[in-house]
């Protein structure tokens, strides 16, 4: 059996799509999520894990299923809130920092001792970080932090593991369709498309790629 790939946020729409694609291509997948269950999850699922908590994250990565080493890590856990600077709350900035940056940071730190040489790590940033629009300040600030974390880890882990990020535009999920009913969803990035890019970055085919923040913007 191949060394497993950990997918965080595995109970979410994108995390589940990434896990399904990796499983379909023959990878062993271990999913980690705050949710207690992930219906129809194809691999091993570890639920009830608060990835914003470093100790809880380290405990999850010490699970027997990961004892023999990791071939990769896809940090999908995260979230979004639209809120203007003046009408919003400072707590939103703290919240998005925790779920977007701290989850990726804690997962990376917990995974590192178990990553085999040449393993791949992929974080999920956002194409919107190039320029924050109204209501996007807290979100884009947190996702900008994911990009800088990616670059710092890639330099720090050079020769041991590859660390890259994908920067999607709008992902075609049921939640986004409900929130943006008048938008043309046909232009958005389909989860399967993003999953294929993530799988490539985790694979040996991307052995020369590290420190990259790759836009995946679909037809937007």
Secondary structure, DSSP 8 states (H G I E B T S, - for coil): ---EEEEETTTSHHHHHHHHHHHHTT--EEEE-SSS--TT--SEEE-S--TTSHHHHHHHHTSGGGTT-EEEEEE---------TTTS-HHHHHHHIIIIIIHHHHHHHHHHTTEEEEEEEEEE--GGGGS--TT-HHHHHHHHHHHHHHHHHHHHTTTTEEEEEEEESSEE-HHHHHHTTTS-GGGSEEHHHHHHHHHHHHSGGGTT--S-EEEE-TT-
